[in-house]
Amino acid sequence: MSDEVSIQESRKRARDNDEDLELVILVIGFIIVVAGAWYGQRYRVNEVTWNECERAQTRATWMNALRNNRICREQLRLDIRCFEKLCHTLQSKGDLMTTRNVTIKEIVALFLHVLAHDLKNRTMHALFAHSRETISRQFHVVLRSMPKIGKYYIKPVDQGISYDRDNKWKWFEGVLGALDRTHIDMTVPIEDRARYRDRKGDISTNVLASCDPNLRFTYVLPGWEGSASDPRVLRDALHRPNRLKVPRRTMNSKRQGKEPMGPPRKWGYFARNRQMDVILTSTLYEQINEGNKGDGDFKSQAYQAVVDKLRVELNIFVIVDHVRNRIRVWKRHYATIIEIRAYTKFKWDEEKKMLVIPLEVLDEWKKENPNASGYLNNCIDNWDDIVTLFALDRATSDGAEQHEESATAMDTEIEGGSTSKTSPGGSNKKLKRDRLADAVSSFTDSFKEYVSKAQDPPKPSSQVIYDVVSSVLGLSGQHVLQAVKRFMNGPVNEFDMLKHLPEEQKLDWILLCISD
């Protein structure tokens, strides 16, 4: 009996020592945290805070520097006269309004400075001494006002203007002017980079613009993906609701009524060897999974893999150029059919994979579009594979819109967002309070979970221990009482182990605990 008492006292002493050790560790950790906070507060380099007067002085100094015509051109790409005229136009015609803390000239200068030098929000935050949220919000305010003044500067060609007295342009009757495109770098999501990567490898958007001989813009169409070719962008500009209006060309009387010069362009042929196309598509799928497809095209390893596969499977010897040509033909098929479906009302048979055109309009449409007549009422066997392989690389013009369309879309968004009953400032404050409350509740839950894990699990009652032990077969009455006493005074883990053991092992476990 004395041995059992000594064993219990030793176990209790060990538990007390563990609790004392945990308490010592907590105290030491608290002391380290307090010492670190005191050291950091005493010796660290404190952040220099700006008061509102210093912020206003910084902005006033920068705005005063723009009164110099040379500095204004360098920083904003405009002289002083054009800058002030733009501010007046945005205020009177673009619905741009001043605020309590920011003036019209300041936010327009901020907007132009970002565009001129491709600066980031953090840089503008340090330069203008405004918060990053204010910089971003005011930039988008000016951005929404810009499309509204587009109609005052971008006007269609006036066919009534004559250039007979101009020595340079009098020889070009009915001239449109200068028509060209430019690429502007931009940042897009990773999944869209293939469509926006141009032939130079840059991520950009294709912008089409035209101006008359007096250097006045007559048409601007931004938003096309950088991979789109110039003819596609021009074709879209000619078919849009607010399309590019081209003056009628006066032809020589000898050429009037005749067919266009040069033979019509011949389009690619359809696949004749179905087995070769199956091997080609399956190999390309494998190369995509291996990472041998870049933005817009496959890598050289993929083409060589197709050549090797055709030689092994069909004993057909081709070169890499043959594979490239076949893929080029497939891309041409996809581009032509997508354009036909976009600019016409012809139906597409999803089961037969073909364009269905009524007979009454077939002949007339063939005369107007001789280059694409080969796709009419002809089945494309591997159309699904073509779509899967090349659809993501094809520019879709989803973001292409003119200034009038973008202004209308922005007004719609603003009207939809104005139905909110709370002000932006109130919503931001409420959001900050909600985040703080969430952080405090999360910390409280984590602390409760830590305390619950640090504490010992509750001990079962004597009645529960007796019921579990007495249900084990093969124990005598004395063994049952000894086991109950052991589990009541011993660690809780031993009794938990007993409850989770199989029935055939419970007897051995009880006898082992009693023998200890």
Secondary structure, 3 states (H helix, E strand, C coil): CHHHHHHHHHHHHHHHHHHHHHHHHHHHHHHHHHHHHHHHHHHCCCCCCCCHHHHHHHHHHHHHHCCCHHHHHHHHCCCHHHHHHHHHHHHHCCCCCCCCCCCHHHHHHHHHHHHHHCCCHHHHHHHHCCCHHHHHHHHHHHHHHHHHHHHHHCCCCCCCCCCCCCCCCCCCCCCCCEEEEEEEECCCCHHHHHHHECCCCCEEEEEEEEECCCCCEEEEEEEEECCCCHHHHHHHHHHCCCCCCCCCCCCCCCCCCCCCCCCCCCCCCCCCCHHHHHHHHHHHHHHHHCCCECCCCECHHHHHHHHHHHHHHCCCCCCHHHHHHHHHHHHHHHHHHHHHHHHCCCEEECCCCEEECCHHHHHHHHHHCHHHHHHECCCCCCHHHHHHHHCCCCCCCCCCCCHHHHHHHHHHHHHHHCCCCCCHHHHHHHHHHHHHHHHHHHHHHHHHHHHHHHCCCCCCCHHHHHHHHHCCCCCCHHHHHHHHHHHHHCCHHHHHHHHHCCHHHHHHHHHHHHHC
